[in-house]
Amino acid sequence: MRKENCCIKKTYREEKTKQNLIHRINRISGQMRGVKKMIEDDSYCKDVLVQLSAIENSVRSLSNQLLENHLYSCITRDLKDGKLETIDEVVDLFKKFNRG
């Protein structure tokens, strides 16, 4: 996939889907603010690390939901339209997901 295509395409989501994603992001943001407060309050390292692990799991879950939606909507549409180059996009996504 060429770099100049980044951020040019758009995905139009149903309002319910957008609200669900935004709700999850807000929850993750709240978790991060909580960790910041824990550090400011000199909370025990293990307790902070447990919260960070929960945040990582929340972000991973959000990413998986977005990936699933992307595969069932954008990628499916592109393949139906004969845009086989979209397979490169999927391969790149899986490579990024498997780095961690």
Secondary structure, DSSP 8 states (H G I E B T S, - for coil): --GGGTTTS-----HHHHHHHHHHHHHHHHHHHHHHHHHHTT--HHHHHHHHHHHHHHHHHHHHHHHHHHIIIIIHHHHHTT-TTHHHHHHHHHHHHT--
